[in-house]
Amino acid sequence: MRLSDGVEWAIHCCTVLAALPAGQALPAAKLAEFHGVPPAYLAKHLQAITGAGITESLPGPRGGYRLARPPAEISLLQVVLAVDGDDAAFRCSEIRQRGPVAGPPDTYRRPCGIARAMWRAEDAWRAELASTSIGDMVDEVLNNVPADQLDKATAWISQVDITRRNRK
């Protein structure tokens, strides 16, 4: 299974948005610049998480994106499902029912051990993502990113806000 780049980008954007001061939003172009990703592609994912009620889009000169709910109430699974959808990672095609040694249909009433193992694995990763919030990601950043890097990020975001205020 492979999650799209958009999942990573959306989770990072939500983590940045979670750290914004109350009432502040960041435009999609600035979020793309902050992360060094293509703005048009990121905008598509921001629209997806906005459609899912994870972020909200504010129009106008001080507009942009902000979280729609407190970070502790947004799970990583919600972001994954908003960006990549809810399709199962594993799809059993029942290949054991084909070929020269296939048995009669009543032999295959129960899913095979491979399918059951894959479904258990998917349940496990979904449960882990459901129990991890954007708030947990903010804590992770605060506890593991060097202070000078956090200071640079804070200064950069503050500069974006000042630049936008001066354009009024």
Contacts in CASP RR format, 6 or more apart in sequence:
PFRMAT RR
TARGET T0000
AUTHOR 0000-0000-0000
METHOD contacts of the structure
MODEL  1
MRLSDGVEWAIHCCTVLAALPAGQALPAAKLAEFHGVPPAYLAKHLQAIT
GAGITESLPGPRGGYRLARPPAEISLLQVVLAVDGDDAAFRCSEIRQRGP
VAGPPDTYRRPCGIARAMWRAEDAWRAELASTSIGDMVDEVLNNVPADQL
DKATAWISQVDITRRNRK
1 89 0 8 1.000
1 90 0 8 1.000
1 122 0 8 1.000
3 80 0 8 1.000
3 84 0 8 1.000
4 83 0 8 1.000
4 84 0 8 1.000
5 37 0 8 1.000
6 41 0 8 1.000
6 42 0 8 1.000
6 45 0 8 1.000
6 83 0 8 1.000
6 84 0 8 1.000
7 79 0 8 1.000
7 80 0 8 1.000
7 83 0 8 1.000
7 84 0 8 1.000
9 35 0 8 1.000
9 37 0 8 1.000
9 41 0 8 1.000
9 42 0 8 1.000
9 45 0 8 1.000
10 45 0 8 1.000
10 46 0 8 1.000
10 48 0 8 1.000
10 49 0 8 1.000
10 79 0 8 1.000
10 82 0 8 1.000
10 83 0 8 1.000
11 76 0 8 1.000
11 79 0 8 1.000
11 134 0 8 1.000
11 137 0 8 1.000
12 35 0 8 1.000
13 31 0 8 1.000
13 35 0 8 1.000
13 42 0 8 1.000
13 45 0 8 1.000
13 46 0 8 1.000
13 49 0 8 1.000
13 55 0 8 1.000
13 65 0 8 1.000
14 49 0 8 1.000
14 54 0 8 1.000
14 55 0 8 1.000
14 67 0 8 1.000
14 71 0 8 1.000
14 74 0 8 1.000
14 79 0 8 1.000
14 134 0 8 1.000
14 137 0 8 1.000
15 134 0 8 1.000
15 135 0 8 1.000
15 137 0 8 1.000
15 138 0 8 1.000
15 141 0 8 1.000
16 26 0 8 1.000
16 31 0 8 1.000
16 34 0 8 1.000
16 153 0 8 1.000
16 157 0 8 1.000
17 25 0 8 1.000
17 26 0 8 1.000
17 31 0 8 1.000
17 55 0 8 1.000
17 65 0 8 1.000
17 66 0 8 1.000
17 67 0 8 1.000
18 67 0 8 1.000
18 71 0 8 1.000
18 134 0 8 1.000
18 135 0 8 1.000
18 137 0 8 1.000
18 138 0 8 1.000
19 138 0 8 1.000
19 141 0 8 1.000
19 157 0 8 1.000
20 26 0 8 1.000
20 66 0 8 1.000
20 157 0 8 1.000
23 66 0 8 1.000
24 66 0 8 1.000
24 161 0 8 1.000
25 58 0 8 1.000
25 62 0 8 1.000
25 63 0 8 1.000
25 64 0 8 1.000
25 65 0 8 1.000
25 66 0 8 1.000
26 34 0 8 1.000
26 64 0 8 1.000
26 65 0 8 1.000
26 66 0 8 1.000
26 157 0 8 1.000
26 160 0 8 1.000
27 63 0 8 1.000
27 64 0 8 1.000
27 65 0 8 1.000
28 39 0 8 1.000
28 42 0 8 1.000
28 43 0 8 1.000
28 46 0 8 1.000
28 64 0 8 1.000
28 65 0 8 1.000
29 39 0 8 1.000
30 160 0 8 1.000
31 42 0 8 1.000
31 46 0 8 1.000
31 65 0 8 1.000
32 38 0 8 1.000
32 39 0 8 1.000
32 42 0 8 1.000
32 43 0 8 1.000
33 39 0 8 1.000
34 153 0 8 1.000
34 156 0 8 1.000
34 157 0 8 1.000
35 42 0 8 1.000
45 83 0 8 1.000
46 55 0 8 1.000
46 57 0 8 1.000
46 65 0 8 1.000
48 82 0 8 1.000
48 83 0 8 1.000
49 55 0 8 1.000
49 79 0 8 1.000
49 82 0 8 1.000
49 83 0 8 1.000
50 56 0 8 1.000
50 57 0 8 1.000
50 65 0 8 1.000
50 68 0 8 1.000
51 82 0 8 1.000
52 78 0 8 1.000
52 81 0 8 1.000
52 82 0 8 1.000
53 68 0 8 1.000
53 69 0 8 1.000
53 82 0 8 1.000
54 67 0 8 1.000
54 68 0 8 1.000
54 69 0 8 1.000
54 74 0 8 1.000
54 78 0 8 1.000
54 79 0 8 1.000
54 82 0 8 1.000
55 65 0 8 1.000
55 66 0 8 1.000
55 67 0 8 1.000
55 68 0 8 1.000
56 65 0 8 1.000
56 66 0 8 1.000
56 67 0 8 1.000
56 68 0 8 1.000
57 63 0 8 1.000
57 64 0 8 1.000
57 65 0 8 1.000
58 64 0 8 1.000
58 65 0 8 1.000
58 66 0 8 1.000
61 164 0 8 1.000
61 167 0 8 1.000
61 168 0 8 1.000
62 164 0 8 1.000
62 165 0 8 1.000
67 74 0 8 1.000
67 134 0 8 1.000
71 133 0 8 1.000
71 134 0 8 1.000
71 135 0 8 1.000
71 137 0 8 1.000
71 138 0 8 1.000
72 133 0 8 1.000
72 134 0 8 1.000
72 135 0 8 1.000
72 136 0 8 1.000
73 133 0 8 1.000
74 133 0 8 1.000
74 134 0 8 1.000
74 135 0 8 1.000
75 129 0 8 1.000
75 130 0 8 1.000
75 131 0 8 1.000
75 132 0 8 1.000
75 133 0 8 1.000
75 134 0 8 1.000
76 129 0 8 1.000
76 130 0 8 1.000
76 132 0 8 1.000
76 133 0 8 1.000
76 134 0 8 1.000
76 137 0 8 1.000
77 126 0 8 1.000
77 129 0 8 1.000
77 130 0 8 1.000
79 134 0 8 1.000
80 129 0 8 1.000
88 119 0 8 1.000
88 122 0 8 1.000
89 118 0 8 1.000
89 122 0 8 1.000
90 115 0 8 1.000
90 118 0 8 1.000
90 119 0 8 1.000
90 121 0 8 1.000
90 122 0 8 1.000
92 111 0 8 1.000
92 112 0 8 1.000
92 114 0 8 1.000
92 115 0 8 1.000
92 118 0 8 1.000
94 108 0 8 1.000
94 112 0 8 1.000
96 102 0 8 1.000
96 108 0 8 1.000
96 112 0 8 1.000
97 103 0 8 1.000
97 105 0 8 1.000
97 108 0 8 1.000
111 119 0 8 1.000
141 150 0 8 1.000
142 150 0 8 1.000
END
